[in-house]
Amino acid sequence: MIDSTVENLQEFIDSAEPYSEVVLPEGVFRIKLKISTPGLSIRGAGIDKTVIIWDDYANKTAPDGKEFNTFRTWTVSVVSDHVSMENLTIVNDAGHPEIKGQEVALTVYGDDFHMKNCRLVSTQDTVFLGPLPDDLIERYDGFLTDDLRQDKYCRQYFENCLIEGTVDFIFGCGETLFENCEIRSVYDTRNIGYAAAPAHPLSQTEGFRFYKCRFTREEGVGDSTIYLARPWRDYGLCVFEDCTYESHIRAEGFDKWNDTHRDQTARFYEKPLAAGRVGWAKKY
C-alpha cells in the first residue's frame, strides 16, 4: 500500500506496483492524470476531500497544433484493466460547452473497472466508456495514442456514484452497470440535454444498464428538457430498470439523434415502461 504526501500525482500513481492499493490524501490536484498500471485500487480521502481537476475542451488547440477533439479532453484516463477507484471526485471545469465543445472528466478503456462512492463533474460528455465505435478507432489512427483507441472488451461498474452533465454525458460502447447512482443534469443555456449516448454494435448484447438510479437536476434545469438517452450510433443499447425521474425528464424519454433513422435500430428498454415513451422504446 502506498500512502504519503503527494507532490506529483502522476509520479505517485506510476510508482505503484501492479495490483496494489494506492491511498490518496486530502487535497485538490490540478493535473491531467493517466492510469496505466493494471489492478490498482485507488482510494481517496472522501468525495469532497480528494479532488482531481483539469480543464481541456474539444475546441482548444493542443501542443501538436490540432484541436483536442472530444477524446483527448479527459481529466482522468484509465487505460489498464482491473482498476478500482473510490471516495474521490474527478472534475473537468472548462465550462461553457456551447462554445468550447465536449469536456470529458473520466475516460475508461479498461476491462473490469469499478468505481464506488465517487463524483464525476463536467458538462457535455462527462464520462466516456470505451471502446470507441469501430469507425472512430480507424479514423483516429495516428491522432489518438494506441492506448486511447484500443479495440477491446470493456466492462465497467459504477456503484453509488454521482455523475453530472448536460449533453450526452454518459457515452461510449462499454458494457456498463450503474447501480444506485445519481445522474444529475446541470444547467445549460441550450435548454436541452441527453443523459446517455450509447454506441454499442449489434454484436454486443449488453450495453449501458441503469439499475435503481435517480435522475435528478440542479436548479435552473427546466421541466421536460432532458432525454434519458439517444443513440450515438445504430444499435446503441440502454436499459433503465427501476429508476426514478424528476420532472426534467421528457415524457417521450428518448430521442433518435437529429435527422437519423436510428430509432429503427436503437435498443432502448425500460422497466417499468413509463406512459408516453416513444413507440420504439421497449418494455424490459
N, C-alpha and C positions, 0 to 999 in steps of 0.2 A: 504494500500500500504506500502511495506517495501522498504526503500531506505536509505542506510547508508554505511559507510566504511566497507568493507568485509575483515575479517581476516581469517575466516574458511568458505569457500564457502558451504560445505556440511551442517554445522550447520545453516548457514544463510538461505539456501533453506528449510531445515527441520523445521525452526521456522515459516514459513509462514502458515497461515490458509488456508484450502481448498477454492478454488475459489477466490483467492486474486491475486493481482498484485505484482510482485517482480521486482524491478528495480536494475540492476547490474551496478556498476560504471566501469569506465575505468580500465584496468589492464590485466595482463597476469596471469592466475590462473593455476598452475600446480597441478592438482588434478583429481582423478577418481571420478566422480560425478553420483550419482543415484537420480532420481526424482521419489518419491513415493507418493507425495501428489496430489490428483486429482484437476483438474481445475485451476492449476497455470498458470498465464500469465507472462512469464519471458521476460523482455526486457533488452537488453544490451545497451551500450552507442554508439554502431556503429560497423559495420562489422570488422573494423580494430582497434577498441578500446577496445572491450571486447573479450578476447580470453581464451578459456579453453583448456588445453593441457595435454595429458598423453601419455605413450609410451609402453603399453603392446603389446605383439605379440604372435602368436599361439604356437611357439616352445619354449617359455620362461617357466621356471619352476615356478609354483605358490607356495605360502607358504604351501599348502597342499601336496607338493611333486609331483603333477601332472602337466602336461603341461597345459597352459592356454586354449588351443583349441580356435577356432575362436570366440566362443560365450561368452568368458569371457574377451576378449581383449578391449572392449569398453572404450572410454574416458568418454562419457555421455550415461547413460541408462535411458530411460523413461519407467516406468512400471505402470503408472497410466493413467487414461482416462482424456480427455478434457483438455489437456495441450497445451499451445501455446508458441512459442519461436520466438523472432525476434531481428534483429540488433546485432548479435554476430557471433563469429567463434568458431568451435569445431575442434580440430586437434588431430590426432594420429601421432606422429612424430618418431615412431620406425624406419621406413625406411628399405630399402633392403629386400623387401618381398620375393625375390627369394631365400633368405637364411633364413629369420625369419618366413615366412609364413604370414597368414592373420593378418590384423591390423585394427580393427574397430574403427571408430571415434564416430559414433552415432548408438545406438540400440533403437528401439521403439517397445514396446509391448503394447502400449496403443491404445485405440479407440478414434476417434475424435481428432487426433493430428494435429496441424497446425504450420508450420514453414515458416517464411517470412523474406526476406532480410537477409539471413544468408549464411555463407560459411562453407562447410564441407570438410576437408582436410585429406587425407590419401593416401594409395596406393592400396593394394589388400583388397577388402571387406570393403569399406569405410562406407557404410550405410546398416544396417540390418533392415528390416521392417517385424516385426512379424505378425503372429505367425510362429513358426517353422513348417516345414513339420511334419506330424504325426509320421513318423518313428524316427525322432530325438527327439520329445517330449518323446517318450518311451525310446530311447537309453540313454538319458541324465538324467533319473530319478536317483537322488542321486548324480549326478555330478554337474548339474546346480541347483541353488536355484529355488524354485517353481515360483517366480515372473519372472524368466528368461526362463521359459518353459511353459508359460500359453497357454492353448488351448482356444482361444477366437477370436471373430470377431474384426479385427483391420482396421480402415480407417485412412489414413494419407494424408495430403495435403501440398505440398511444393510449395511456390509461390516466384518467383524472387530470387531463391537461386543459388549459385554456388557450384557444387559438383565435387570434383576432385578425380581421382583414376586411377588405371591401369587395374586390372583384377577383373571382377565380382563385380564392386564397388558399385552397387545398387542391393541388392539381398534380397530374402525372399518371403513371402506369403501374404503380406499386400495388401489391396485394396487401391491403392495409385495414386494420381494425382500429376504430376509435371507440373506446368504451368509457362511458361515464365522463365524457368530455363536454366542456362548454365551448360552443362555436359562436363567437361574438362578432357581429357585424358592426363596424365602426363607420363614422360619418364620412361621406364622400360627396363633393359638390355635384357630381354627375347624377346623384339621387337614384341610382340603380346598382344592384350588386348581385353576385353569384357566389355561393359558398364553395361549391366543389366544381371542378372541371376535369372529369376523368377522360383518359385516352386509351383505355385498355383494348388490345386487339381481340378479334373474335376468338382466337385460340385460347384466350385466358378466361377461365371460368369463375375466378374470384377477383373482385376489384376493391373499391372502397366500401367499407361497411361501417355505418354509424349505428352503434348499439347503445340505447339508453342515453343518448346525448341531448343536451339542451341548446337550442338555437336561440340566442339572446341578441340584444342590441344595446349600443350605448346611446346616450341622449343625443337627439338630433337625427337619428335614422328614422325615416318616416314609415308609416303603415304601408303594407303591400308594396314595398320597394325592392325586396330581396328574393331571388330564386334560390331554391336549395341546390340546384345543380344545372349544368348544361354540358353537353358532350364536346370535349375539345377535339376529339377525333371520332370517326364512326366506331360504333360498338362500345363506346365508353360505358363502364359498369359501376353503378352505385346502388347500395341497399340502405334504406333508412328503417330501422327496426325499433319500435317502442321509444321513439324520440318525442320531445316536446318542443313546441314552437311558439314564440311570441308573435304579435300581430304584424311585425315587419315582413314576415314570410308571405309571399303571394299565394293566393288560393290555388292557382294552377300548378304551383310547385316547381315546375321545370321549364326550361327554355331550350329550343332546338339548336341554338348558336347561329345568330344572324340569318343570312339568306341561304343556309344549307338545307339539306334534306336529312339531317342526322336524326331527326325524330323517327325516321323509318328504321334505324339500326340501333339507336341507343337502348341500353338495358338498364332501365331505372325501375327500382322496386321499392315498395313501402309497406310497412306493417304497423298498424292498420292503414289501409289506403284511405287518405282523407278525402272528403267530399270536395268536388271542384277541381281535382287534379286533371292535368291534360290526359287526353284519351290514350296516349301511348305509354303512360305510366302503368305499371303492373302491380297487382297485389302480390305480396311476398308470402 
